[in-house]
Amino acid sequence: MSVVSPDSLDEALEALAADPEAHVVAGGTDFMVEVNFDHRRPESVVSLHRIEALRSWSDEADRLRIGSGVTCATLERSPFTALVPALAQAARTVGSPQIRNAATVGGNLGTASPAGDLLPVLSALDATVVIQHARGARSISIHDFLVGPKRNALEAGELVVATTLPVLGERQEFVKVGMRNAMVIAVASVAVVRIGARLNVALGSVGPTVLRARDAEAWFAARGLDVAAVDEFAVRVAAEARPIDDHRSTAEYRRHAVRVCAARAARRILR
């Protein structure tokens, strides 16, 4: 396996242009598991760990731009706890401290696992994914970027360089259920974000990719975010989940967990 470790974004893009099939590695928290279990044997790797520009972030005009190399350990702390509290909550649930110091926003997006902890929050916030190629850049809605289980819309030679999302100044919550209290892959997760007279709701680990409960969102908005309607709202959110039975949970339990998490998150936001 050949490994290229560029020092700049331009060098990384040149390396990918020369070898579009190379596997891109940031923290490697998912990639190395697959390599160690012999599920993946790439011939070449482009490592991004030396590229300082990807670890930067900025807050401009009420919109946050987070570089793809920003780690979960960074996201779980101030100022993100105030700017995007649900994203900080989600980052805090990722693995162990060692994993959070390596795992990145770009890695979560690139892996595109339906259980990726950051992804429901990015979906609920209608985030935009910024993609770059040696030939130029493009931006795409996260809803179009996540196309299936561990599949994304990246084309050959492209790299996720950042994500942008609104800074709302309103309540938001992330709730996750797992088989233990820490270092666990989500059995189900729910992100709820208040945007004016609406609650945006995104679901993780209960479908082929992250799901938005858009019918439930519209139903609840039509009732003026009435706290008395939260239980019915949660039932409607759970009805939009598409869970399966697997080694971590049954579909029935996942749907139940989504209902409970959606109700708890909505009540916290509306209190």
N, C-alpha and C positions, 0 to 999 in steps of 0.2 A: 504494500500500500504506500503510495507516494503522498506526502503531506506538504502543502504549501502554506506558509504563515505570512501573509502580506502585512506590511506596516501601514498601509493606507487603503482607503476605500477604492481609489482608482486602481491600485494594484490588485485588489481582490476582484474587481470587475474584469480586469484584463485576464486574470487567471481563469475566471469562469467563462469568459468569451473564448479562451483557448481550449478549455475543457468543460463544455456545458454539462457533462454528466458527473462532474465531481460533486461529492457530498459536502455540503456546507455545515460546519460545526461552530457553534458559539460556546455554550457551556458544556455541551456534550452529555447532559444528564439523561436524555432519552437514547441518543445515538450509541453511547458506550454500553448501555444495557443490551441493546440489540446485537452489537458486535460481540460482546462477551458470551452471549447465548447462541452465537453463530447464526443469527437470523438475518444478518446483513454483512456482506463482505465487499465493500466498495474498493475499487482499484485506486481511487484518488480522493483526497480530502483537501478542502480549503478551510483553514482555521481562521476565525475572525478575532481571536482573543487579543491581538496586538493593536487593533484599530480603535484608537481612542475616540474618534469622531462618533462611532456608533454607541458609545456609552454616555453621550450627552443628552440633555433635555432642555426644553425652554417653554416658558409660559408667556404667550403673546396674544393680546386681543381676546382674552377669555377662551383661548384654545391652547391645549397642551400638546406639545410635540415630544414624544418619547422615543429616543433612539433604540434600535433593535437590540443593542448590546446592554441596555440598562437591566440590572439584575433584580430579582425578586427581593433580595435583601435591601436594595435601595428603595424599592417601591413600598415596602412595609413601614417605612419611617417617614418622619416629617421631611418636606412639606406635603408629601403625597397623601398623608392621613387627613389633611385639610382640603387639598385640591380635588382628589378623587378617592374618597374614603372607602368605597366598595372595592376599588382596585387594590388599595392597601390591605383591606381585609382578606381578599383573595390571595395576595402575595404571601401573607402571613401563614396561610394554610399549606403552602407548598413544601413538601418534604421536610428535611432537617435543616438546621442552620447552614451546614456545609452545602447542601443542595441549593438553598436559596442564594448563597453567595456565588453560585455558578449559573443557575437557571436564568434565562433571559426572556424578555418580551418577544424578541424575534424567534427564539426557540419554540415558545408556545405557539406562535403563529405558524411557523414553518412546519412543525410536527402535525399541527391541525388535528390533534386528538379530540374527540368529543368530550373527553374528561379533563382537558386542559383547564386549569383553575382560573387563569386570567381571561379566558375567552368569553364566558358568559357576561362578564362586566363590560368588556369591549363591545360586545354585541348590543347590550342594553343601552350603551352610550352612543350607538351608531358610529363607531370609530371608523376612520379611514386608514387604510394600509398604504404606505408609501413604498414603492418598488423601484429599483434602479437596475439598469442594464448598461453595458459599456456604450450603447447607442443612445441612451437617454432614460428619462424617468417617467413614471405614471403613478396615478393614485387610483385606488379601488375601494369600494365599500367593503367592510368586513363581511357583510352578508353575501357578497359575490366572491370574496376571497376564499371562504371556507366552503368547499364544494362536496365534501364527503368524508367518510372515516379516514383520517390521516391523509387527506388529499386537499391540495390548495390550488389556487389559480396561477401559481408561478410558472412562467415559461422558461425554456432552457436559457441558461446564462443570467437569469434574473436573481435579485437578492432583495429581501425585505430590509429596508434601511431605517424605517421609523413607523410609528402609528400616531395619528392625531385624533384628539377627542375633546369634547367641550368641557370647560370648567363651569359647573352649573350653580354652585353655591346652594344646592338643595339636598335634602336627605337622600341617601342611597344605602343599600345593604347587600351583602353577599352572605349566603348561608350554604354550608356544605355538610353532607352526611357521608360518613365513611364507616369502615368496620372497626376503627379505633379512633382515638382522639388526635393522633398526630402521625405524620409520615405515612399518609394513606392516599390511595387513588380514590377519587370521588365515586360513591355509589350514585349520588345525585347532587346537583348543586343548582342554586337559584340566585340570580342577580336581579334586584329591583331598584330602579332609578326613577325618582320623581322629576318630571320635566313639565313645569307649569301645572296644567290641569290633567296631566296623564301620569300613569305609572308604566314605564317600560319594563318588560319582564323577559329575561332570557334564561334558558335551561341548559345545564350541562350534564353529560353522561346519561342522558335519557333519549338519545336518538342517534342517527348516523353522523350528525354534526350538531353544533350548538343550535338550539331552536329558539325562536321568538314566539311568545304566546300572544299573537296579534289579535285574535278574536277576543280573548279575555281582556286585553288592554282596552280595546274599543268599548266593550260592554261596561267596564268599570268607569271609564271616562264619561260615558253617557249618564252615569249615576252620580256624577260630581264627586268622585272619590269618597263616597259615603262609607264611613267606618263600619256601619251596620251591615254593609254588603261584602265585607272582606271574606267571610267564610264561603259565600257563593263564588266570589272572585277566585279564591284559591282552588275550588273545585273545577272551575272552568280552565284555570291555568293547567292543572294536572291532566285535564282531558286532552290538552294539546301535546302532551309528552308522547314519545314513541319508544318506550323502554323495551328491553329484551331481558330474557333470563340468561345469566352467565354465572361464572364461578364466584363473582362478588355479590350477586343479589338476584332476586326474582324481579320480573317486570312489575308484579303486583306491589311489591314493597317499594320499588322505585317511584311508582305513581303516587303511592301514599306519602312518601317522603317529600315529593315535590309539592303536594297539597299543603302539608304541614309547614314546610319552609317558606312557601309563598305567603301563607297567612301570617306567619311570624314576621317576615320582612316587611309586609305591607303595614302591619300594626305599628311596628317600630317607626316607620317613615311617617305615618299619619298621626301619631300620638301628639 
